[in-house]
Amino acid sequence: MQVVHTLAYCRDVSLSSPYSKALLINLCYSYLCCKKWFNDIAFHGDDYYLNVVNNDLNLKYNEFVNYKKEDMIECLDTYWCYPKLLSMSKVTKQSFFIDYDVHFLGNPFEMNIFKYDVGTQEIECCTASNEYKCYVDNIIKYKDHLTEYKEFGNFNNLDILAYNTGILYFKDYKISNEFAKKSINLMKTFNKMFDYNYSGMYLPHVTFTIGSEQWYLKKFTDYNNLIVSTVKESYDKDVLGYVHTHGKKDDWWVTYRLLKRIKREDFSLYKRLFKILKLTGS
C-alpha cells in the first residue's frame, strides 16, 4: 500500500502569504509523521509544488508524480480536493490518501480502517453551515443532467450526511478509480452550470467541492454496499491517533507548535523551511 500526499494549484502561489507558509509547515510535519509508519509514500503535484517539495524542501518521498496541465480544471484553487481525486482516478495499486494537514501522532494501523472496503475520517452533517443542503438542492435542480448517477435514486429524500475525507482508503483501487472519476465529473458539471444565487446568497465553489467529494462518497458507498470504517480525530491527546488541523491550519499557535515538532524531529528540514519561507526567530 502506498501513502499519497497531493497538492496543486492552477495559478501562481506566493510563499509569502501566511496561509501558504502554514500549508507547507503542515505538509512537512505530515510527511515526517508518515515516514515513521509507512515505507512507501508518494507526492503528487503540479510543477510549482513539485519543485518546492523535491528541490527546495528536499523531502524524500519514494515517488513523485507530476500533474499534466491539461488535467487541471478552472478554479482549481477553490476545489481543494481535486488533486486528490485526480490522483485517485489514475492509481494502479492500493493507495492511502492523506491530506497535507493530517498528522499521525500514533500508530495508524491501530485505527482499524484497513480491514474494510473503505476507510475515512468521520461521518458528518453540515446543517449549521447549510452547505450540504445547498448542494442537495442543486443536485435536484440539475437532475436532468445527472441521470448517469444511479446512486441518487429517484432524487427524492436525499439526506445531507457525508464523509470527511482527510484520510481516504479503498481496499480495491479499481473502485477508487470509479468513485474519483464520477466525483470529478460532478465538479465539472457544476463548474459549467453554476448557480450563483441560492436564497439571495452567493454560493462559493466550496459548496460543490464538499458535495462532489464528501457527500457523493456517502452515496457511492451506500449504493455499492461498501463497508466503511471511520475514525474521529482528536485535537488534544496524542494517544488518540492523529490530528486534522482543518481550518486551524494557519492559526499562528498551530503552526508554532508544528514548527517546534519539526525542529525537534528533523532540524535540517526545519532550517530549510526557515530559509524558503523567510521566517524569523529561532
N, C-alpha and C positions, 0 to 999 in steps of 0.2 A: 504493500500500500504506500502510495506517495502522498505526502502532505503538500498542499499548494497554497501559496500566497499570491494574490492578484492585485495589481494596481495600475491604472492607466487614466489619462485624461486626453481629450482631443484638442485641447488648447494649451498654449504655453502657461506654465505654472511657475511662479516665483517662490523660491525657498526663503524669501524674506518675510512672508506673512506668518503670523503666529500659528494659523491653522496648518500651513504646510510644514512648519517646524514640528508641531505636535504630531502630525501624520507620520513623519519619518522616525521620530522618537518612539512612537508606539510600534511601528514596524520593526525597528531594531530590537526592542525588547521581546516582541512576539517571536522574532527569529531566534533569539537566544533561548527562549523557553522551548521552542520546537526542537532545537538541536539537542536538548537534554534527553528527549524521549523518542525521537524518530531518526532513523538512519537515512531516509530518503526525503528530502524536502526540495521543492521547486519554487521558482519565482516566475510568474507570467506577467508581462507588462509591455508598455509601448516603448519607443526609442528613448524617450526622456527618462522614464524611471528605471529602465534597464541600465542606462549609463550611470545614474546616481547610485543605484543599488550595487551594481557589479564593479564599477570603476572607482567611484568616489568613496563609497562606504566599504567596499571590498568584502561584502557578505558572501560567505562560502556556501551558497546553495549548490545542490547536486546537479541542478538543471536550470537553464534559463530559456524561456520561450518568449519570442518577440511577436506581438500582435501585428497583423498586417493592417495598413491604413484603410484598406477597403472594408475591413471588418468593423471599423468604428462607425457609430451612428451619431446623428445630430444630438446635441445637448448631452453628450456623454458625461460631462461633469456633474449633471444632476441625476443621472442614472448610475448611482454609485455601485450597484450590484452587477452592472452589465459586464465588466471584465470577468467576474467570477463565472457568470453564466456562459460567456463566450468560451472560456476555457473548459467548462463542464460539458459543453456541447461537442467538444473535439477530443476529449481524453480517450485513450485506448487501453487504460488499465484502471484498477480500483484506486480512487483518489479521495482524499480527505481535505475539504476546502475550509480554510480558516481565515477569517477577516484579520486585517493587519492590526486591529485594536483588540484582539483576543489574546490573553496571556495565560498560559498553563502554569499554575503555581503548585500543582500536584500532579500525580501520575494520571494522564488522560485515559489510560487503559482501565482505570478503576471506575469509569463513568458508565460502563456497560452500553455504550452507544453503538458498538461494533457487532453486537450479537444479532441485530435485527436488520430489516430491509433498508431502513433509513434512520440516520441519526441526526438530530438537530438540537438547537439550543432550548427552546421552550415554546409552548403554545401561548398565544396572546390574543387579546381582543381590544382593539384601539377605539373604544366607544368615546373616550374623552376627547380625543383629537378629531374624531369623526372621519378619519382618513379612509378607513376600510368601507364605511358606509358610502362615502363619495365614490369609491371605486366600484362597489357593487352596483350602485345606481347607474353608473356609466356602462358597466357590463350589460345591464338590462337595456339601456338606451341603444347600444350598438349591437344588440344580439344578432341582427340580420347579417352582420359582418363576421360573426364568431361561431357559425354553425359547425365548424370542424371540431369545436371543443365540446366533446360529449360529456366531459366532467361537469359541465354546468347544468346538465339535465334539461328540464323544460324552462330554465331560468326563473323558476318560482322558488321561494323560500331559500334563497342564497344567504347563508349566515355570514358573519364578519369575523370568524375565527381564522387565525393564521399561525404559521410557524416562524419564529425568529431564526434567521439563518446565519448568525455569527459563526457558527460551525455547521457544516453540512456534509453528510456522508451517505453515499449509496453503496450498498453491497455489490450491486450489479451495475457496472459503469455504463452498460448499454441503456439501462433505464434512466440513468442520469443524463445521458445524451438526449434522450427523447424529451425528458422534462425541460432541460435547458433550451432546446430548440423551440419548443412551444411557448416557453416563457418569453424568450426574445421576440418571437413573433407577436405576442401580446403587446410588448413595449413598442414595437414598430407600428403596430396598428393604431395605438393611441397617440403615438407621436404624429401620425398623419391626421387623425380625427380628434384633435384635442378640444375638449370642452373648457374654454377659458373662464366660464362663469358657472358657478354652482350656487344657487340660492343667493345670488348677488355677491358671492365671494370668489376671489381669484383662486383657482386651483393650481398649485405648483406641480411640477413634474414628480415631486416626491410621492404624491398620491399614487401615480401609476407605477412608480418604481416599487413601492412597498406591495402594491396589489399584484403586479405581474410576477413578482418573485415569491413573496411570503404567503400571500393569500392564495395564489394559484397552487403553491406547493401543497397546501392543505387539501384542496380539491383534487389534485392529481393523485395524491397518495390514497385518499378515501376511495376514489373511483377505481383505482387499480388494486385495492385491497392490500396495500403495503403496510407492514407493521412498522410504526415509527417510535423510536425511543428518544426522549427529550431529557435534557439536563438543564437545571436552572442555575444561573450564575450567582455568585456572592461577591459583594464589594468590600467585605470587611474581614473575612477569615481565610487565610491562605489554605488551610486544611480542607476547604470545601471544593478545591479543584482548580478553578480558573476565574478570571475577571474579564468581562467585556466592558470596556470603558465607554462605549456608545457616544452619546452627545457630550460626555465629560472629557473626551479625549484631549481637548485643547484647553482644559482648565489648568491654570498655572500650577496648582498644587498637585494635580495628577502627573503632569509632565515632569515636575520637580522630583517626585518620588520615583518615577520611571528612570530618570537620568541617574539618580543615586544607585539604583539597582544595576543599571548598565555599567556605571563606573566600577562598582564592586565586582561584577562578573566578567567584564571584558574591558579593561582600561584602554587598550589600543583603539577599540571601536568607539569608546567614549571620546577620545581625543579627535578622532576623525569626524564625529558628529559635531563637536565644537567648532572644528575648522570650517566645514562646509555650510553650517547653519549660522556661522558668525555669532555664536553665543558668547556671553560674558560671564565672568565668575570663575569658579573652580570646582 
